Amino acid sequence: MKKITKLLKWPLLFIVIVIGGLYITGNGFLVKAISLTYGRGNTTASIDDYTVFPNRLVLSGDAQPWDIADENDFLKMTPRIIKEHENMESIAFLVIQHDKIILEKYWDGYNKNSLSNSFSMAKSIVTMLMQKAIEDGYIESLNQKVGDFIPHFKEGKNNDLTVGDLSRMSAGLDWNEAYSSPFSVTTESYFTNDLSEFVNEIDVKNECGKEYKYQSGATQILAQVITIATKTNLSNYASNKFWKPMGAVHDAYWMLDKQNGMEKAFCCFNSNARDFARFGKLWLNKGKWNGKQLISEDFVNLSINPVYKDTPYYGYSWWLEKSYFKTPVHFMRGILGQYVVVVPEHDLIIVRLGHKRGEKIQQFPSDFYVYVEEVLKMIKN
């Protein structure tokens, strides 16, 4: 018995040493990553992570359900798009035209009420909140200095950073947007226990406002600015300014760094396909909802036009595809193939949620092109 007890001590000691080493080297967040994701075979982000992280509710109000087209008017999916959904492990696909659902399909046990992670579609939501804070007078303009809100950004190059730089991904941060490395700053931001303090460790490295470089840290800093400026959390502000006015049927869950903590603003707004589609309708209608201007039409137009000539595919936290489909398309986008796509010419919204995305072709993943291309064929036929 003593020998067995002695043998058991060695693995335990090894674990203690490893955990201690991670904290000493500044990688203690990996302990949280392993503990939260243990049992699913990897420590990468999942569409169901809201079940293992603390959340804050984005409360809904008076529900405004979508109209549903007659069965005879429903689109029939093409063999190509069916195969793509199978290959990419889709969980939800929704098509809305003229304010009516004309195609709706779910897989893998998910349904119209199931929550799923938005991933970087949340960046578009944060930018909406930024613009709303400007309209409400909490932030002066896109040109206001970030240092007016966060003292860390009053020093050196940091002092050049503006609110607009964060929204259009031209912040020039010292940030490596790497998803595969467990030691990257992006991974740390996903698992850290204190995003507010984490923001104070990010610095500006290159000249602000000169070129596009996609960095999740920019959105997290922007969220901190909005929180400080409005004196409320992102979830409450999103609820009052958009989620309730847009008639969301269900509360959304915004994942936090810790209990009662800060929203993971660069990702992690969890909802369902029908309610995500409301953001598409808002942008389709140039910021209006049932006749009420929820957000400036001028800003909607600004957001869906390129900021820099050499990056024609990005505006203010909205992705742009202006040539491939022979009609302009703009969309929200998440890393595992989360899309809310707006096709203004056809009064069309497409939502896709799932576990995988395709390999990059042109500027975007291949599955994105399949979903949009096939839907355009279906409505034409």
Residue pairs with C-beta under 8 A, 6 or more apart in sequence:
19 31
22 28
22 30
22 31
23 31
27 183
27 188
29 187
29 188
29 191
29 192
29 193
30 43
30 182
30 183
30 191
32 191
32 192
32 193
33 43
33 182
33 187
33 190
33 191
34 43
36 49
36 52
36 53
36 191
37 43
37 44
37 46
37 52
40 46
43 182
44 179
45 117
45 119
45 190
45 267
45 335
45 336
46 117
47 91
47 116
47 117
47 336
47 353
47 354
47 355
48 116
48 117
49 117
49 255
49 268
50 115
50 117
50 253
50 255
50 268
50 270
53 255
53 256
53 264
53 268
54 255
54 256
54 258
54 259
54 260
54 261
55 253
55 254
55 255
55 256
55 270
56 233
56 235
56 253
56 254
56 256
56 260
56 263
57 235
57 239
57 251
57 252
57 253
57 254
58 235
58 238
58 239
58 243
58 251
58 252
58 253
58 254
58 269
59 239
59 243
59 244
59 251
60 239
60 243
60 244
60 247
60 248
60 249
60 250
60 251
60 252
60 275
61 239
61 243
61 244
61 245
61 247
61 248
62 244
62 247
63 247
63 248
63 249
64 246
64 247
64 249
64 290
65 247
65 249
65 274
66 96
66 99
66 100
66 101
66 274
66 277
67 99
67 100
67 101
68 100
68 101
68 104
69 100
69 101
69 102
73 100
73 102
74 102
74 103
75 95
75 102
75 103
75 375
75 378
75 379
76 378
77 85
77 103
77 105
77 374
77 378
78 374
78 377
78 378
80 370
80 374
81 370
81 371
81 374
81 375
84 90
84 358
84 367
84 370
84 371
84 374
85 93
85 105
85 107
85 354
87 356
87 367
88 337
88 354
88 355
88 356
88 357
88 358
88 367
89 107
89 108
89 354
89 355
89 356
90 105
90 107
90 337
90 352
90 353
90 354
90 355
91 106
91 107
91 108
91 110
91 114
91 116
91 353
91 354
91 355
92 105
92 106
92 107
92 110
92 114
92 116
92 272
92 273
92 351
92 352
92 353
92 354
93 103
93 104
93 105
93 106
93 273
93 350
93 351
93 352
93 353
93 371
94 101
94 103
94 104
94 105
94 273
94 274
94 277
94 349
94 350
94 351
94 352
95 101
95 102
95 103
95 104
95 348
95 349
95 350
95 351
95 375
95 378
96 102
96 277
96 280
96 281
96 348
96 349
96 350
96 351
97 346
97 347
97 348
97 349
97 379
98 347
99 281
101 274
102 379
103 375
103 378
104 112
104 273
106 112
106 114
110 116
110 353
112 272
112 273
112 274
113 250
113 272
114 272
115 250
115 252
115 253
115 270
115 271
115 272
116 270
116 271
116 272
116 273
116 338
116 353
117 255
117 267
117 268
117 269
117 270
117 334
117 336
117 338
118 125
118 267
118 268
118 269
118 270
118 271
118 276
118 332
118 334
118 338
119 267
119 268
119 334
119 335
119 336
119 338
120 216
120 266
120 267
120 333
120 334
120 335
120 338
121 269
121 276
121 279
121 332
121 333
121 334
121 338
121 339
121 340
122 219
122 254
122 264
122 265
122 266
122 267
122 268
122 269
122 334
123 216
123 219
123 265
123 266
123 317
123 332
124 279
124 317
124 318
124 332
125 238
125 242
125 269
125 279
125 332
126 219
126 222
126 223
126 226
126 234
126 265
126 266
126 317
127 167
127 219
127 222
127 303
127 316
127 317
127 318
128 241
128 242
128 279
128 295
129 223
129 226
129 234
129 237
129 238
129 241
129 242
130 139
130 163
130 166
130 167
130 222
130 225
130 226
131 295
131 296
131 299
132 237
132 241
132 242
132 294
132 295
133 139
133 226
133 229
133 230
133 237
134 140
134 141
134 142
134 163
135 295
135 296
136 230
138 226
138 229
138 230
139 163
139 225
139 226
139 229
141 163
141 164
142 162
142 163
142 164
142 167
143 162
143 163
143 164
144 162
144 163
145 153
145 159
145 160
145 161
145 162
145 163
146 153
146 158
146 161
146 162
146 163
146 165
146 166
146 221
146 225
147 153
147 154
147 155
147 158
147 159
147 161
149 224
149 225
149 228
149 229
150 199
150 200
150 221
150 224
150 225
150 228
152 158
152 199
152 200
153 159
153 161
153 204
153 221
156 203
156 204
157 172
157 203
157 204
157 205
157 207
157 208
158 203
158 204
160 204
160 207
160 208
160 209
161 171
161 172
161 204
161 208
161 221
162 208
162 209
163 222
163 225
164 209
164 316
165 171
165 172
165 208
165 209
165 218
166 218
166 219
166 221
166 222
166 225
167 218
167 222
167 316
167 317
168 212
168 307
168 314
168 315
168 316
168 317
169 212
169 213
169 214
169 215
169 218
169 314
169 317
170 208
170 209
170 210
170 211
170 212
170 213
170 307
170 308
171 204
171 208
171 213
171 215
171 217
171 218
171 221
172 204
172 205
172 206
172 207
172 208
172 209
172 210
172 211
172 213
173 202
173 203
173 204
173 205
173 213
173 215
173 217
173 218
174 202
174 203
174 204
174 205
175 185
175 186
175 202
175 205
175 215
175 216
175 217
175 218
176 184
176 185
176 186
177 186
177 214
177 215
177 216
178 184
178 185
178 186
178 187
179 186
179 187
179 335
181 187
185 217
186 216
186 217
188 198
189 195
189 198
189 216
189 217
189 220
189 264
189 266
190 264
190 267
192 198
192 257
193 257
193 258
193 261
194 257
194 258
194 261
194 262
195 220
195 224
195 257
195 261
195 262
195 263
195 264
195 265
196 224
196 261
196 262
198 220
199 217
199 220
199 221
199 224
202 217
202 221
206 213
211 308
211 310
211 311
212 307
212 308
212 310
212 311
212 314
214 314
216 266
216 267
217 266
219 265
219 266
219 317
220 264
220 265
220 266
222 265
223 234
223 262
223 263
223 265
223 266
224 262
226 234
226 237
227 233
227 234
227 262
230 237
233 262
233 263
234 254
234 263
234 265
235 254
235 263
238 252
238 254
238 269
241 294
242 279
242 282
242 294
243 252
245 289
245 292
245 294
246 278
246 279
246 281
246 282
246 289
246 294
247 278
247 289
248 271
248 275
248 278
249 274
249 275
250 271
250 272
250 275
252 269
252 270
252 271
252 275
253 269
253 270
253 271
254 263
254 264
254 268
254 269
254 270
255 263
255 264
255 267
255 268
255 270
256 262
256 263
256 264
257 264
267 334
273 351
273 353
274 351
276 340
276 351
276 353
277 340
277 349
277 351
279 332
279 340
280 332
280 340
280 341
280 342
280 349
280 350
280 351
281 289
281 349
282 288
282 289
282 294
282 295
283 300
283 303
283 304
283 318
283 330
283 342
284 342
284 344
284 347
284 349
286 297
286 300
286 301
287 293
287 294
287 295
287 296
287 297
287 299
287 300
288 294
288 297
299 316
302 315
302 316
303 315
303 316
303 317
303 318
303 330
304 315
304 318
304 320
304 328
304 330
305 315
305 320
306 312
306 313
306 314
306 315
306 320
307 314
307 315
307 316
308 314
312 320
312 322
313 319
313 320
313 321
313 363
313 364
314 320
315 330
318 330
318 331
318 332
319 330
319 331
319 332
319 333
319 364
320 328
320 329
320 330
321 328
321 329
321 330
321 331
321 362
321 363
321 364
321 372
322 328
322 329
324 362
324 369
325 343
325 372
325 373
325 376
327 343
327 344
327 345
327 346
327 376
328 343
328 344
328 345
329 341
329 342
329 343
329 372
330 341
330 342
331 339
331 340
331 341
331 342
331 368
332 338
332 339
332 340
333 339
333 364
333 368
335 357
336 354
336 355
336 356
336 357
337 352
337 353
337 354
337 355
337 356
337 357
337 358
337 365
337 367
337 368
338 352
338 353
338 354
339 350
339 351
339 352
339 368
339 371
340 349
340 350
340 351
341 348
341 349
341 350
341 351
341 352
341 368
341 371
341 372
342 348
342 349
343 349
343 350
343 372
343 376
346 376
346 379
348 375
348 379
350 371
350 372
350 375
352 367
352 371
356 367
357 365
357 367
357 368
358 365
358 366
358 367
358 368
358 370
359 365
359 366
360 366
361 369
362 369
